[in-house]
Amino acid sequence: MARHIIFGGNGFLGRELVVQLLQFGANKIVVVDPQMRPDAELYRQKGVEFIQTTIADSIGGNLVNFQPDDVVHHLASKLIIPNRPRTGRYDYFAEANVVGTKLIVEAMVAAGCRNMHFWSTDMVYGPVKLKPRTEEHPLFPFGHYGDAKVAGEKIVREYVEKGDLNCTIFRPRLIIGAGRLGILETLFKLIYKGLPIPLIGFGKNRFQFVSVHDCARASIMALKSDNPCETFNLGSANPPMVSELLNDLIEEVGSKSFLIKTPGSLTKLALEALNLLKISPMDPEQYRIADLDVSLDITKAENLIDWVPQDHDSQMLRSAYEHWLEHRNG
């Protein structure tokens, strides 16, 4: 059976993918990641190898040594953290998504290794031009993270068009689950303290999530379907309105918090000014879509790889909150 090489395999999605690959029956998994975590016992299981290094060093040092029947999973990416770094943000994201992608693909092609899963993002779409947002939606990213992902996709497609690569591209909505915080940590702190929650807009838009479990399962379903050379949106089914989603969580956990609705355009203008000053609490990719209906059409994944999301937005958000509550002092 083929080896599975996972770049960025020690991240939130990567660890879940390792678990599901083992359940799928993979007998050889190689994780390449510069970060070692306390839960790395996962990588000491039979058939799982951990290489603690960067993409550049792993390729330059020939530490992976691609084989023709390997399947490469490219998950490596820097996380969006507002104002970090304050300058050079495109280069920051491009290190893994552009430079790293080119290094991986060139090494694969040289070794005759063809099969790749490339993890992109729905942030490649930017403003809503078409509804529903299918995989054919125009690509106009709001910020540098999306720009770098578009550039990474372009590199992959160049090799696909030349016939050197077979690649499945995934574009997930916001991935959440137990242990994934990011922008949600601010929300959870407000709910825990019973404080008001300011919205960007009036909360009537639908803001879709996708669970880490469902994302990893999409990769497994693609493997079962012989790694189709296609692009797939990943998201929940029938996402609720933002106000409904948040009010349900507030009620379920017994918080005294309440929503403060604001004119979206004015609030975003204020955040744009703060962004210019490098002190915005949110990144452009986050606040520019906060009042937009950014739901993805996921029927293509259902039709071609038989993938249907199992987790609902309310369930995902509640799970993430409960995990944060349990570990907030850790």
C-alpha positions as CSV (number, residue, x, y, z in Angstrom):
1,M,0.0,0.0,0.0
2,A,1.2,3.5,-0.8
3,R,2.9,5.7,1.7
4,H,1.1,8.9,2.8
5,I,3.4,11.9,3.1
6,I,1.7,14.7,5.1
7,F,3.3,18.1,5.1
8,G,2.0,20.1,8.0
9,G,0.8,16.8,9.6
10,N,1.2,18.0,13.2
11,G,-1.4,20.8,12.8
12,F,-5.1,20.7,13.8
13,L,-6.2,19.0,10.5
14,G,-3.1,17.0,10.1
15,R,-3.4,15.1,13.4
16,E,-7.0,14.2,12.5
17,L,-5.9,13.1,9.1
18,V,-3.3,10.8,10.6
19,V,-6.0,9.2,12.8
20,Q,-8.3,8.6,9.9
21,L,-5.6,7.3,7.6
22,L,-4.7,4.7,10.3
23,Q,-8.4,3.8,10.5
24,F,-8.5,3.6,6.7
25,G,-5.7,1.0,6.8
26,A,-2.7,3.0,5.8
27,N,0.4,1.1,7.0
28,K,3.0,3.8,6.3
29,I,2.5,7.5,7.1
30,V,5.3,10.1,7.1
31,V,4.5,13.4,8.9
32,V,6.7,16.4,8.0
33,D,6.3,19.4,10.3
34,P,8.8,21.7,12.1
35,Q,6.6,21.8,15.2
36,M,6.6,19.1,17.8
37,R,3.6,19.0,20.2
38,P,3.0,17.4,23.6
39,D,0.5,15.0,21.9
40,A,3.1,13.6,19.5
41,E,2.6,10.1,20.9
42,L,0.3,9.8,17.9
43,Y,3.4,9.7,15.7
44,R,4.9,6.8,17.6
45,Q,2.3,4.4,16.5
46,K,3.3,1.5,14.2
47,G,3.8,2.7,10.7
48,V,3.9,6.5,11.5
49,E,7.1,8.4,11.0
50,F,7.7,12.0,12.2
51,I,10.3,14.2,10.5
52,Q,10.6,17.4,12.5
53,T,11.7,19.9,9.8
54,T,10.5,22.5,7.3
55,I,9.4,21.8,3.8
56,A,12.6,23.3,2.4
57,D,14.9,21.3,4.6
58,S,13.0,18.1,4.0
59,I,13.2,18.5,0.2
60,G,16.7,19.9,0.1
61,G,18.0,17.2,2.4
62,N,16.1,14.5,0.6
63,L,14.6,13.4,3.9
64,V,11.3,12.2,2.3
65,N,12.7,10.5,-0.8
66,F,9.4,10.4,-2.7
67,Q,8.4,7.1,-4.4
68,P,6.1,6.8,-7.4
69,D,3.2,5.3,-5.5
70,D,3.3,7.8,-2.6
71,V,0.3,10.1,-1.9
72,V,1.3,13.6,-0.8
73,H,-1.0,15.6,1.4
74,H,0.1,19.3,1.4
75,L,-1.5,20.9,4.5
76,A,1.4,23.1,5.6
77,S,0.4,26.8,6.0
78,K,0.9,29.7,8.4
79,L,-2.1,30.6,10.4
80,I,-3.9,34.0,10.2
81,I,-3.0,36.0,13.2
82,P,-4.0,39.7,13.0
83,N,-1.0,42.0,12.9
84,R,1.5,39.2,13.0
85,P,3.7,39.8,11.2
86,R,2.9,43.5,10.8
87,T,4.8,43.8,7.5
88,G,5.7,41.3,4.7
89,R,2.5,39.3,5.2
90,Y,2.4,37.9,1.6
91,D,5.9,36.5,2.0
92,Y,4.9,35.1,5.4
93,F,2.1,33.1,3.9
94,A,3.9,32.3,0.6
95,E,6.7,30.5,2.4
96,A,4.6,27.3,2.7
97,N,1.8,28.0,0.2
98,V,3.9,29.1,-2.8
99,V,7.6,28.4,-2.3
100,G,6.9,25.2,-0.4
101,T,4.3,24.0,-2.9
102,K,6.8,24.5,-5.8
103,L,9.5,22.6,-3.9
104,I,7.2,19.7,-3.1
105,V,5.8,19.4,-6.6
106,E,9.1,19.6,-8.4
107,A,10.5,16.9,-6.1
108,M,7.4,14.7,-6.7
109,V,7.7,15.1,-10.5
110,A,11.4,14.3,-10.5
111,A,10.6,11.1,-8.6
112,G,7.7,10.1,-10.8
113,C,5.3,10.6,-7.8
114,R,1.9,11.9,-9.2
115,N,-0.8,11.8,-6.6
116,M,-1.3,14.9,-4.4
117,H,-4.0,16.4,-2.1
118,F,-3.6,20.2,-1.9
119,W,-5.4,22.0,0.9
120,S,-6.4,25.5,-0.2
121,T,-9.2,27.6,1.3
122,D,-12.5,29.3,0.5
123,M,-10.7,32.6,1.1
124,V,-9.5,32.4,-2.5
125,Y,-13.0,33.6,-3.6
126,G,-13.2,37.0,-1.9
127,P,-16.4,39.0,-2.4
128,V,-19.5,37.1,-3.3
129,K,-19.9,37.4,-7.1
130,L,-22.1,34.4,-7.8
131,K,-24.6,32.4,-5.7
132,P,-24.3,29.7,-4.8
133,R,-20.5,29.8,-4.6
134,T,-19.4,26.8,-6.6
135,E,-15.9,25.8,-7.4
136,E,-16.2,28.0,-10.6
137,H,-16.6,31.2,-8.6
138,P,-14.2,33.9,-9.6
139,L,-11.0,34.2,-7.5
140,F,-10.5,37.7,-6.0
141,P,-9.0,37.1,-2.5
142,F,-9.5,39.8,0.2
143,G,-6.0,39.5,1.6
144,H,-2.5,38.0,1.5
145,Y,-3.5,34.6,2.9
146,G,-5.9,34.0,0.0
147,D,-3.5,35.5,-2.5
148,A,-0.9,32.9,-1.4
149,K,-3.3,30.0,-1.7
150,V,-4.4,31.2,-5.2
151,A,-0.7,31.2,-6.2
152,G,-0.2,27.7,-4.7
153,E,-3.2,26.4,-6.7
154,K,-1.8,27.9,-9.9
155,I,1.5,26.1,-9.4
156,V,-0.3,22.8,-8.9
157,R,-2.5,23.4,-12.0
158,E,0.5,24.1,-14.2
159,Y,1.9,20.7,-13.5
160,V,-1.5,19.1,-13.9
161,E,-1.9,20.7,-17.3
162,K,1.5,19.3,-18.3
163,G,0.4,15.9,-17.4
164,D,3.0,15.5,-14.6
165,L,0.6,15.6,-11.6
166,N,-2.7,14.4,-10.5
167,C,-4.1,16.6,-7.7
168,T,-7.2,16.9,-5.7
169,I,-7.7,20.4,-4.3
170,F,-9.9,21.1,-1.2
171,R,-11.3,24.5,-0.4
172,P,-12.8,24.3,3.1
173,R,-14.8,26.9,4.9
174,L,-13.7,27.9,8.4
175,I,-12.4,24.6,10.0
176,I,-13.4,24.2,13.6
177,G,-13.7,21.5,16.3
178,A,-12.4,20.7,19.8
179,G,-9.1,22.4,20.1
180,R,-9.4,24.9,17.3
181,L,-9.7,28.5,18.5
182,G,-8.2,31.4,16.6
183,I,-10.8,34.2,16.2
184,L,-13.3,32.0,18.2
185,E,-11.3,32.4,21.4
186,T,-12.4,36.1,21.7
187,L,-16.0,35.1,21.2
188,F,-15.8,32.3,23.8
189,K,-14.3,34.6,26.4
190,L,-17.2,37.1,25.9
191,I,-19.8,34.3,26.3
192,Y,-18.1,32.9,29.4
193,K,-18.0,36.3,31.1
194,G,-21.6,37.1,30.0
195,L,-20.5,40.2,28.1
196,P,-22.1,41.8,25.0
197,I,-21.0,40.4,21.6
198,P,-20.6,43.0,18.9
199,L,-21.5,41.8,15.4
200,I,-20.3,43.2,12.1
201,G,-23.7,43.7,10.4
202,F,-27.0,42.5,11.6
203,G,-26.4,38.7,11.8
204,K,-28.8,37.8,9.0
205,N,-26.1,36.3,6.8
206,R,-25.1,32.6,6.8
207,F,-21.6,31.9,8.0
208,Q,-20.7,28.3,7.3
209,F,-18.2,26.1,9.2
210,V,-16.8,22.7,8.4
211,S,-15.5,20.3,11.1
212,V,-12.0,18.9,11.2
213,H,-13.5,15.4,11.2
214,D,-15.4,16.1,8.0
215,C,-12.3,17.6,6.3
216,A,-10.1,14.6,7.0
217,R,-12.9,12.3,5.9
218,A,-13.1,14.2,2.6
219,S,-9.4,13.2,2.0
220,I,-10.3,9.6,2.7
221,M,-13.2,9.7,0.3
222,A,-11.0,11.1,-2.4
223,L,-8.6,8.2,-1.8
224,K,-11.4,5.8,-2.2
225,S,-12.3,7.5,-5.5
226,D,-8.8,7.2,-6.9
227,N,-7.8,10.8,-6.2
228,P,-9.9,12.7,-8.7
229,C,-8.1,15.6,-10.4
230,E,-10.8,18.0,-9.2
231,T,-11.4,21.0,-6.9
232,F,-13.9,20.5,-4.0
233,N,-15.6,23.0,-1.7
234,L,-16.1,21.7,1.8
235,G,-18.6,23.1,4.3
236,S,-21.5,22.2,6.4
237,A,-25.0,21.5,5.1
238,N,-27.8,24.2,5.6
239,P,-25.8,26.6,7.8
240,P,-28.0,28.9,10.0
241,M,-27.9,32.6,10.2
242,V,-25.1,34.1,12.3
243,S,-27.6,35.6,14.9
244,E,-29.4,32.3,15.2
245,L,-26.1,30.3,15.6
246,L,-24.7,32.6,18.3
247,N,-28.0,33.0,20.2
248,D,-28.4,29.3,20.3
249,L,-24.9,28.8,21.8
250,I,-25.5,31.6,24.4
251,E,-28.8,30.0,25.5
252,E,-27.4,26.5,25.6
253,V,-24.5,27.4,27.8
254,G,-26.6,29.7,30.1
255,S,-24.6,32.8,29.3
256,K,-25.9,36.4,29.9
257,S,-24.3,37.6,26.7
258,F,-26.4,39.3,24.0
259,L,-25.7,40.4,20.5
260,I,-25.0,44.0,19.5
261,K,-25.8,44.5,15.8
262,T,-24.0,47.2,13.9
263,P,-24.0,48.7,10.4
264,G,-21.6,46.4,8.6
265,S,-20.1,49.0,6.2
266,L,-19.3,51.5,9.0
267,T,-17.8,48.8,11.2
268,K,-15.6,47.5,8.4
269,L,-14.5,51.1,7.6
270,A,-13.3,51.4,11.2
271,L,-11.5,48.1,11.0
272,E,-9.8,49.1,7.8
273,A,-8.4,52.1,9.5
274,L,-7.2,50.0,12.4
275,N,-5.7,47.6,9.9
276,L,-3.7,50.4,8.3
277,L,-2.4,51.2,11.8
278,K,-1.5,47.5,12.3
279,I,-3.7,47.3,15.4
280,S,-6.8,45.7,14.0
281,P,-8.3,42.8,16.2
282,M,-9.2,41.0,13.0
283,D,-7.4,40.4,9.7
284,P,-9.0,41.7,6.4
285,E,-9.9,38.1,5.3
286,Q,-11.9,37.9,8.5
287,Y,-13.8,41.2,8.8
288,R,-14.4,41.8,5.1
289,I,-16.7,38.8,4.9
290,A,-18.2,38.9,8.4
291,D,-21.5,40.3,7.2
292,L,-21.6,38.5,3.9
293,D,-23.4,35.2,3.0
294,V,-20.3,33.2,2.2
295,S,-21.8,29.7,2.1
296,L,-20.2,27.2,-0.3
297,D,-22.0,24.9,-2.6
298,I,-20.8,21.4,-1.7
299,T,-22.8,19.3,-4.1
300,K,-19.7,18.5,-6.3
301,A,-18.0,16.7,-3.4
302,E,-21.2,14.7,-2.8
303,N,-21.6,13.8,-6.5
304,L,-18.0,12.9,-7.3
305,I,-16.5,11.4,-4.0
306,D,-19.7,10.6,-2.1
307,W,-18.7,13.1,0.7
308,V,-21.6,14.5,2.8
309,P,-20.8,16.5,6.0
310,Q,-21.8,14.8,9.2
311,D,-21.4,17.7,11.6
312,H,-23.7,20.7,11.9
313,D,-22.6,24.3,12.6
314,S,-24.2,24.5,16.0
315,Q,-22.8,21.2,17.1
316,M,-19.3,22.2,15.9
317,L,-19.4,25.6,17.7
318,R,-20.7,24.0,21.0
319,S,-18.0,21.3,20.8
320,A,-15.3,24.0,20.3
321,Y,-16.7,26.1,23.2
322,E,-16.8,23.2,25.6
323,H,-13.2,22.2,24.8
324,W,-12.1,25.8,25.3
325,L,-14.0,25.9,28.6
326,E,-12.3,22.7,29.8
327,H,-8.8,23.9,28.9
328,R,-9.1,27.7,29.3
329,N,-6.6,27.7,32.2
330,G,-4.2,25.3,30.5
